[in-house]
Amino acid sequence: CIVVPPINANNFKLKQTLINLVQSNQFTGRQDPHNHLGFFNKVTLTFRHPEVLITTIKLLLFSFSLEGEARTWLDKETPHSILTWEDLVLKFINQFFPPSKTTYLRNEIINFLQKPNETFNEAWEHFKDLLRQCPHHSFSELHQLDTFYNALNPNVQDALDSAAGGNFLDKIPRECLAIIESKSKVRYSRSRVTDSIMSTNAPLSSSSLPSHSFDLQQIAASLEDKLDIQMNRFEKSLNDIKAFVTPTAPIKAVEEVCVTCGANHSYNHCPLTRGGNEFPIFHDNIQQFQTTAVKHQQEFQTKFERKQDEFQNMMMSFMQNLHNNKTSNLSYLPSNTIPNPRNKSKAITTRSGISYDGPPIPSSVVEKEPEATKDMELPSTENIQPPSV
């Protein structure tokens, strides 16, 4: 039934690897025909020949992508009834995606509404699934955005208006899609964190949680919408203030240049044009000396303060050690007592200041008592005669 145009290429041949790739995802009549056509187009784009049109290659390969009911349908078609690739696509869609199904899905898109327990991210994904199921819905991009916006609850509509800085539908479609995708990603991350926290903290046997989970989710969604509205209004106000305060173009500062010496000062402040007995060289030397003196003074002040801090720390450490030693010595006698240099203890003085005068401790050395001597009477020398010669 498929009429393939004549091929004038000499070395043209379908590769077996390409045929196997097409047969790896065959259509049986139960799948989505639009998804099958999308996969088939991607596969055929991998094979190109300079002398053969891509539509001719598709006509040659399409029969390999069908099996079962779909292959039976193609074999029953009228011979030589399909002349172009567009004819084949039209017959294929009308057979496995009839107009009645198209009408049903179009009505689903038109009558789409956000469910009460459906988050913004879930509603957006649901709406995109309906569009994917009916790619030939013939709705413009603006019509799609208008349908989705009017299907949302009022809180979500207010959040979108606040994010758009006014009426959401006044934006161009590209900006509307960017706002929706950004809001959808934020809501998806928040819902994942909330679900993980609830699953971690929820008890295993809780009969009352399912009955109140809907109310909690609705309240949380409402609070998040109000928070988004307030944040978007605050950001808009902040941007308006910045636009009002910030100048539209930066003002370049005017640099003064002296016409006498070429330095960055006015002519009136040039030292070379001053009158009187002022000498620029001496003025520069004095200024340099003053700068050096101030620098040395600051360094000396810094060193002095550092030394003063070190001295204070040393005194604090010394007083602390002295206090610790005094406290520790109150409970016992010192081990290195000073011996009495006279080997005698004359008095005892306690730590409380009371002195005790007792008898002296006897010395261990026995003193020798002086021996009593008797005066001996010397003999008289009156009767002693001198020797005779």
C-alpha positions, 0 to 999 in steps of 0.5 A: 500500500505504500508507494516508495519513490524511485531511488537513483542512488547507486550505493544506497542500502538500509543498514541492518542496525537501523532496522533493528533499532526501529524494531526495538520499539514496535507499535501494536495499536495499544500505545500512544501513536504520537509517541511512536511517531516521535520515536520513529522520527528520532531514529530515522534522523540518525541515518542520512544519505546525500542522494535520498530524501529523509521522507523516502527513508521513513516510507521504507522503514515504517512498516518495520516499526509495526506489529500485531494489530497495527501491522494487520491494519497496514496490510489491509490498506488499499494498494498504492493508497499512500504516496507521501509521508504526510499521507501515511501519518494522516492515515495512521493517526486517524486509525489509532487516534480517531476524531472522537478521541481528539474531541474528548481530549480537547474537551478535557483541556478546555474544561480543565480545573485545579482540584481542591487537594491539588498543588500548583505543581501537580496542576501544571503537570496534569495540564501538560499531560493533557496537552501531550496526549492530544498534540493536534489540539490546535490551541494557540500558546496564548489560549493554553495559558488563558485556560490554565490561569482561569482553571486555578483557584483564586489564591494561586491566581493572586500569586501569579499576578503578584509575580508578574507585577500586575495582570498575569495574562498581560505578559507575553507567553514566553514570560508567562511560561517562565513565571509558571515554571519558576513557581512550579519548581519552588512548590515542588521542592517545598512539597518534597521537604514537607512530605519527608518531614511528615513521613518521618514524624508521623506514627505508624498507626494513626487512624486520625491522620488521613481524615485531617491530611486534606485540611492540613495540606489545604491550609499549608497551600493557602499559607504558602500562596499568601507568603508568595504574594507578600514576598512578590509585593515586597520585591516589587516595592524594593525594585521600584525604590531602587529604580527611583533612587538609582540614577539611570546613568552613572555620573563620571566624577570630574578630576581637577588638574593643575595647569601649573604642575599637572597634579590632581589639585586646583590651580588655587591650591598649587604650592608653586603659585602661593605667595609670601615666603613659602618654599615648596621644597621646605614645605615638602620636607616639613610635611615628610618629617611630620608624617614620619614623626607621627608614624614613629609616635604611633609605633611607639604607642603601639609597642608601649601598649603591648608592653603594658598589657604584657606587664599587666598579664605578668602581674596578674599571673604572679598575684594568682600564683601567690594566692594559690600558694597561700591557699595551699599552704594553710592546710599543712606545715612547710617541709623546709623549716629553717633550723634555729641558728642558736640550737635553742628554742626561746619562744613559739609564735603561732600563725594566729599571732599568739606567742608562747614563752616556755622553758628553754629546751635543754641542750644536748651538749653537757656543759662542764662545770668549773672545778673548784680550786683551793688557795694553797698557803705558800711556805715562808721564806724568812728563815732561808739562808743563802748558800755559802760559797 
